[in-house]
Amino acid sequence: MAIETVKGFRDVFPPESLKRRKVREIIEKNFKLFGFTPVETPSIEYEELAKGDNEKDEAVSERFKLKDRGDRELSLRYEFTFQLKRIFKENPNIKLPLRRYQIGNMFRDEPVEKDRYREFMQLDADIIGDSSMKADAECLALADKICKELGINYKLKINNRKLLNSMLKKIEITDTEKVLRELDKVEKFGEDEVKKNLTKFADKVQIVELFKLLQKNIDYFVKEKFEGAEELNELFKILKQYDIKPIFSPSLVRGFSYYTGNIFEGYNEKIKGSLFGGGRYDNLVGKYIKRDIPAVGNSYGRILDYPDIQAENTKAILISIKQDKKTIELMKTLRESQISCFMMDKPGKAMEYANSSSIPYVIFIGDEEAKKGKFKLRDMKTGKEKMLVEKSLIKEMKR
């Protein structure tokens, strides 16, 4: 038996775990700030629901499948979005628009790469029941706020699935899905490789015409009345009011099975893959109740691993030198003041632990401190020590 982490999974320890927790807290805080409310769903769904209508989608085809004791076929969730179909079937009277956010772990049985795992946390925010481009803009304003607070420089790329389909229709390409799958690889493999692969589904003239169209700007598509162009144009105008500058990226495709309108992704040149991504999926949510329910959303995942932020750590170790009662009293007071701390009784070991764990302070409580009613505070970064009364000690540590 191999006593080791399963391939594609990982343990996360401090300080990385603290940083990830801090990023998650910032994202969740902004979800709430923008009026999104939390929803929780199970990690396991019936296989029939998880499989859906398009098993060719990478995320769907790489789902983990299992069976319970009753021999029922089940799947671990690979995203949150497909669960919305079931939610609205079982709760058809949910008040709309619903601004929901959800945080949880996903599972995909996919090839293992650096910084890509088979279990990963996803943080989603969706607006369900609002067909206006203002909803799309709100999702992107949220992403902008999150990236700025995390100190991430990013580029926002936007496209529209209706526009893509309209381009292919214009040049009479019929294998739409296969061509889109190839276009989705432009960023990864380059134009030459994609053009070569496209010869399986289109003739050379069509391929040349397609790449000519991909060089056009949004004004051209609006003027020529391409479907989806006006939606994009309206979104760009609203984003201008938010001081957000998107990049029109006509080869951006994203997931194949459910996006119906605007699609978007946030990138940083130093990071492999997207920081966030999402789009409009108007044909999914109301599927099982025969209702048209518009929806748009954004998902965050890899962003947890990248921001260079200072995470909150334990603030102090209290070193009791045969003064446990006095130390416990101080520890209770510090915790009531929201100062994180714990107690140790061996000075050398405590100092070593504080240094290795980047804990900024140690506090000595011995006979001298007990007699004077003061405590010796040591700054582990500078090595400086101060004798302080309790009130001054708290004030110093909260600075």
C-alpha positions in Angstrom: 0.0 0.0 0.0 1.4 3.4 -1.0 1.2 5.9 1.9 1.4 9.0 -0.2 -0.8 11.7 -1.7 -2.9 10.6 -4.6 -1.5 11.8 -7.9 -3.0 15.2 -8.9 -4.0 16.1 -5.3 -2.1 18.0 -2.7 -1.7 19.1 0.9 -1.3 22.8 1.5 0.6 24.1 4.6 1.3 27.5 6.0 2.3 30.1 4.8 0.7 29.1 1.5 -2.5 28.0 3.2 -2.7 31.3 5.0 -2.3 33.2 1.7 -4.9 31.1 0.0 -7.3 31.7 2.9 -6.7 35.5 2.7 -7.4 35.6 -1.1 -10.6 33.6 -0.5 -11.7 36.0 2.2 -11.1 39.0 -0.1 -13.0 37.4 -2.9 -15.9 36.5 -0.7 -16.0 40.0 0.9 -16.4 41.5 -2.6 -19.1 39.0 -3.6 -21.1 40.2 -0.6 -20.2 43.9 -1.4 -21.8 43.5 -4.8 -25.0 42.0 -3.4 -24.4 38.3 -4.0 -25.6 35.9 -1.4 -24.3 32.4 -0.6 -25.7 29.1 -1.9 -24.5 25.6 -1.0 -24.8 22.4 -3.1 -23.7 18.8 -2.7 -20.3 17.6 -4.1 -22.1 14.6 -5.7 -24.8 14.5 -8.3 -26.5 11.8 -10.3 -24.4 10.8 -13.3 -27.3 11.6 -15.7 -27.4 15.2 -14.6 -23.6 15.6 -14.5 -23.2 14.1 -18.0 -25.7 16.5 -19.5 -26.1 16.8 -23.3 -22.6 17.5 -24.3 -20.1 14.9 -23.1 -17.5 16.3 -25.5 -16.8 19.3 -23.3 -13.5 18.8 -21.6 -14.8 19.4 -18.1 -17.7 17.0 -18.5 -15.7 14.2 -20.1 -13.1 14.4 -17.3 -15.6 14.0 -14.4 -15.0 11.5 -11.7 -17.7 8.7 -11.8 -18.6 6.4 -8.9 -21.4 4.2 -7.5 -23.0 4.1 -4.1 -24.1 1.0 -2.1 -27.4 1.0 -4.0 -25.5 0.7 -7.3 -26.7 4.2 -8.3 -24.4 5.9 -10.9 -23.0 9.2 -9.5 -20.5 11.9 -10.4 -18.4 14.3 -8.3 -19.1 17.8 -9.3 -16.7 19.3 -11.8 -18.2 22.8 -11.7 -21.2 24.6 -10.1 -23.0 25.8 -13.2 -24.6 22.5 -14.3 -26.2 22.1 -10.8 -28.3 25.1 -11.5 -30.6 23.1 -13.8 -31.5 20.8 -10.9 -31.8 23.6 -8.4 -34.4 25.4 -10.5 -36.3 22.1 -11.2 -36.6 21.5 -7.5 -37.1 25.2 -6.6 -39.0 26.7 -9.5 -40.3 29.6 -7.5 -36.9 31.1 -6.5 -37.2 34.9 -6.6 -35.4 36.4 -9.5 -33.0 38.0 -10.2 -30.9 35.7 -8.0 -27.4 37.0 -7.3 -25.7 34.0 -5.9 -22.1 33.1 -5.0 -20.7 29.7 -4.2 -17.4 28.5 -2.9 -16.3 24.9 -2.9 -14.0 22.1 -4.2 -14.3 20.7 -7.7 -13.0 17.3 -9.0 -11.8 16.5 -12.5 -10.0 13.3 -13.6 -7.7 15.2 -16.0 -4.0 15.0 -16.9 -1.8 16.3 -14.1 0.3 19.4 -15.0 2.3 21.9 -12.9 -0.1 24.1 -11.0 -3.1 22.1 -12.2 -4.7 19.7 -9.9 -7.6 17.2 -10.0 -9.1 18.7 -6.9 -9.3 22.5 -6.8 -11.4 25.3 -5.2 -13.7 27.3 -7.4 -15.4 30.6 -6.4 -18.4 31.5 -8.6 -20.7 34.6 -8.7 -23.8 34.5 -11.0 -26.7 36.7 -11.8 -29.7 34.6 -12.8 -32.9 36.1 -14.2 -31.4 39.3 -15.7 -30.9 39.5 -19.5 -29.5 43.0 -19.6 -25.8 43.8 -20.4 -25.7 45.6 -17.1 -25.6 42.2 -15.4 -22.6 41.2 -17.6 -20.9 44.4 -16.7 -21.6 43.9 -12.9 -19.8 40.5 -13.1 -16.8 42.2 -14.8 -16.8 45.1 -12.4 -16.7 42.6 -9.5 -13.7 40.9 -11.2 -11.9 44.2 -11.6 -12.5 45.1 -7.9 -11.1 41.7 -6.8 -8.0 41.9 -9.0 -7.2 45.5 -7.9 -7.6 44.6 -4.2 -5.3 41.6 -4.7 -2.7 43.7 -6.5 -3.0 41.8 -9.8 -2.5 43.5 -13.1 -4.7 41.8 -15.7 -6.0 42.0 -19.2 -9.7 41.5 -19.8 -10.6 39.7 -23.0 -14.2 39.6 -24.3 -16.0 38.0 -27.2 -19.5 36.8 -28.0 -20.6 33.3 -29.0 -23.4 34.6 -31.2 -20.8 36.7 -33.1 -18.5 33.7 -33.6 -21.4 31.6 -34.9 -22.4 34.5 -37.2 -18.8 34.7 -38.6 -18.9 31.0 -39.4 -22.3 31.3 -41.0 -21.1 34.2 -43.2 -18.4 32.1 -44.8 -20.6 29.0 -44.9 -18.7 26.8 -42.5 -21.0 24.1 -41.3 -18.9 22.1 -38.8 -19.4 24.9 -36.3 -18.4 23.0 -33.1 -15.3 21.4 -34.6 -14.1 24.7 -36.0 -14.7 26.5 -32.7 -12.7 23.8 -30.9 -9.8 24.5 -33.2 -10.1 28.3 -32.8 -10.0 27.8 -29.0 -6.4 26.6 -29.5 -5.0 29.8 -31.2 -3.5 31.1 -27.9 -1.9 27.8 -27.1 -0.6 26.6 -30.5 -0.6 29.7 -32.7 -2.4 30.6 -35.9 -0.3 28.4 -38.3 -1.1 25.2 -36.4 -4.8 26.0 -36.1 -5.0 26.9 -39.8 -3.5 23.6 -40.6 -5.9 21.7 -38.4 -8.9 23.6 -39.8 -8.3 22.1 -43.3 -10.2 19.0 -42.0 -13.4 21.0 -41.6 -13.1 23.9 -44.1 -11.5 24.7 -47.5 -8.6 27.1 -47.8 -10.7 30.0 -49.0 -13.0 29.7 -46.0 -10.0 29.6 -43.6 -8.5 32.7 -45.2 -11.8 34.5 -44.9 -12.3 33.4 -41.3 -8.9 34.8 -40.2 -9.6 38.0 -42.1 -12.8 38.4 -40.1 -10.8 37.7 -36.9 -8.7 40.8 -37.6 -11.7 43.1 -37.7 -12.7 45.4 -34.9 -16.0 45.6 -33.2 -17.2 48.6 -35.2 -17.0 46.6 -38.4 -19.2 43.8 -37.0 -21.8 46.3 -35.6 -21.9 48.1 -39.0 -22.3 44.8 -40.9 -25.0 43.7 -38.4 -23.4 40.5 -37.3 -25.4 38.8 -34.6 -24.0 39.4 -31.1 -22.0 42.5 -32.1 -24.5 45.0 -30.7 -24.5 43.1 -27.3 -20.7 43.4 -27.2 -20.8 47.1 -28.2 -23.3 47.8 -25.4 -21.2 46.0 -22.9 -18.1 47.9 -23.9 -20.0 51.2 -23.4 -21.2 50.2 -19.9 -17.7 49.0 -18.9 -16.4 52.5 -19.9 -18.6 53.9 -17.1 -16.8 51.5 -14.7 -13.4 52.7 -16.0 -12.7 49.1 -17.3 -10.9 48.8 -20.6 -11.6 45.4 -22.2 -9.8 43.9 -25.2 -12.0 42.5 -28.1 -10.7 39.0 -28.7 -12.7 37.4 -31.6 -10.9 34.0 -31.3 -11.9 33.6 -27.6 -14.3 30.6 -27.4 -14.4 29.1 -23.8 -16.8 26.1 -22.9 -18.7 24.7 -25.8 -21.9 23.3 -24.3 -23.7 26.2 -22.7 -22.4 29.7 -23.5 -24.8 31.7 -25.6 -23.7 35.4 -25.6 -20.8 37.4 -24.2 -17.8 35.4 -22.9 -14.8 36.8 -21.0 -11.5 35.9 -19.4 -8.9 37.7 -17.3 -5.3 37.1 -17.9 -1.9 38.0 -16.5 1.1 37.5 -18.8 3.2 35.8 -16.0 0.5 33.2 -15.2 -0.4 30.2 -17.2 -4.2 30.0 -17.8 -6.9 32.5 -16.8 -7.3 34.3 -13.5 -11.1 34.2 -14.0 -13.5 33.4 -16.7 -17.2 33.3 -17.5 -20.0 34.4 -19.7 -23.7 34.4 -20.5 -25.6 31.0 -20.5 -29.2 31.8 -21.2 -30.3 28.3 -22.3 -29.2 26.2 -19.3 -30.9 27.2 -16.0 -34.5 26.7 -17.0 -34.0 23.6 -19.1 -36.0 21.1 -16.9 -38.9 23.5 -16.2 -39.3 24.7 -19.8 -38.6 28.3 -19.0 -36.2 30.8 -20.5 -34.1 32.0 -17.6 -31.2 34.3 -18.6 -28.0 33.9 -16.6 -24.4 35.3 -16.6 -21.5 34.5 -14.2 -17.9 34.5 -13.5 -15.6 31.9 -11.9 -12.4 32.2 -10.0 -9.9 29.3 -9.3 -6.2 29.7 -10.1 -6.3 33.2 -8.7 -6.0 31.6 -5.2 -2.4 30.6 -5.8 -0.9 33.7 -7.3 -1.4 37.0 -5.5 1.7 38.3 -3.6 -0.2 39.3 -0.5 0.7 39.4 3.2 -1.5 36.9 5.0 -2.5 37.2 8.6 -0.5 34.9 10.8 -0.6 34.1 14.5 0.4 37.3 16.2 2.2 36.2 19.3 3.5 33.3 21.4 3.2 33.8 25.1 6.2 32.2 27.0 5.2 31.1 30.5 8.2 30.9 32.8 6.4 29.2 35.7 3.6 31.7 35.5 0.8 29.7 33.8 -2.0 31.4 35.7 -0.8 34.9 34.7 -0.1 33.8 31.2 -3.6 32.3 30.7 -5.1 35.5 32.0 -3.2 37.6 29.5 -3.9 35.1 26.7 -7.7 35.5 27.3 -7.4 39.3 27.3 -5.4 39.3 24.0 -7.9 37.0 22.4 -10.8 39.2 23.5 -9.0 42.0 21.8 -8.8 39.9 18.6 -5.1 39.3 18.9 -4.3 35.7 17.9 -1.9 33.9 20.3 -1.0 30.7 22.1 1.2 29.6 25.0 4.5 27.7 25.2 6.8 27.2 28.3 10.3 26.7 26.8 11.8 30.0 25.7 14.4 28.5 23.3 11.8 26.3 21.5 9.2 29.1 21.5 11.7 31.6 19.9 12.8 29.0 17.3 9.1 28.2 16.5 8.2 31.9 16.1 11.1 32.5 13.7 10.3 29.5 11.5 6.6 30.3 11.4 7.0 34.1 10.9 5.2 34.9 14.1 6.0 38.6 14.7 6.0 38.7 18.6 6.8 36.7 21.6 5.8 37.8 25.1 7.7 36.7 28.2 5.8 36.2 31.5 8.1 35.3 34.4 8.6 36.3 38.0 10.0 39.8 37.1 7.0 40.5 34.9 4.5 39.2 37.5 6.0 41.5 40.2 6.1 44.6 38.0 2.8 44.1 36.4 4.4 44.4 33.0 5.2 42.1 30.2 8.3 41.8 28.0 7.4 42.1 24.3 10.0 41.0 21.8 9.7 42.0 18.2 11.1 38.9 16.3 11.9 40.9 13.2 14.1 43.6 14.9 15.0 41.8 18.1 14.0 44.8 20.1 12.3 44.3 23.5 10.0 46.5 25.6 8.5 46.2 29.1 4.8 47.2 28.7 1.7 47.3 30.8 -1.2 45.3 29.5 -3.0 48.2 27.8 0.2 49.4 26.1 1.0 45.9 25.1 -2.3 45.5 23.2 -1.9 48.9 21.6 1.6 48.1 20.4 0.5 44.8 18.9 -2.5 46.3 17.1 -0.4 48.9 15.3 
